[in-house]
Amino acid sequence: MGPVRLLITGIGDAFSAASFGSSAVLDSGSGALIGIDCPGAAMKMYAEATEKSGIPIAIERLDDILLTHLHGDHSDGLETLGFVRRYVLNADRPRLHAIPEVLDRLWEKLAPSMDGATREQEGMSRLEDYFEPCPLDPAESIRIGGLTVSCRRTRHSVPTAGFKIQGEDGTFGWSADTEFEQAHVDWLADADLIVHECGLHFKHTRWEELDELPDALKSKICLIHLPDGHDVPEGPMRVLREGDVLTLPV
Ligand SMILES: [Zn+2]
């Protein structure tokens, strides 16, 4: 069992011309890879993150995806992932972990491009032909690849959940898209490293709001999802880059 590593695959917001959508891949240390969100141009994104980090993201090992919400900069790569796993790699369906209100509407998004008959059956396809939907209950944690995953709903413009992923050596927190909410920060605060979104637009968290937090907490926070060209002051909260690897224990 190696260390749990969080490989940052995308740091952009919805309008970025420079970066992939905010996302990551967790290397569980036991061979399992767990994606956090899956934005568009996923294959190029995973290839570039592999090259930058030296951590190979083998799509056939990407058996679990934690999906925060359905905005395109977080979910537009699912079509590619579903097709590649099914038709290129002949691999098992990835498990798709999300709160029920995200899973319930995902097929509305994917069906226009994926609902052609699948190979083995007549008629229209279903979400279940490409993914194994795994509804998340914020009241319960689940086990994936030796890690314990819990979730909490955020305050965003569409149903969204953030995650905590706990391994033997510590816990990663992933805010997901959210307006600033003290209760969400409090929920994340016992993590050893927290990846928090930061933006300027409606239903996102502004840097100034996070900067009000205690220094001890800010020193655990890494920032993601900043708009292109939006620099924030130097401080304890460092801005992540694509290809960065966060490792536990810190
Ligand atoms: Zn969003």
Boltz pocket constraint, residues with backbone or C-beta under 6 A from the ligand:
constraints:
  - pocket:
      binder: B
      contacts: [[A, 69], [A, 71], [A, 156], [A, 177]]
      max_distance: 6.0
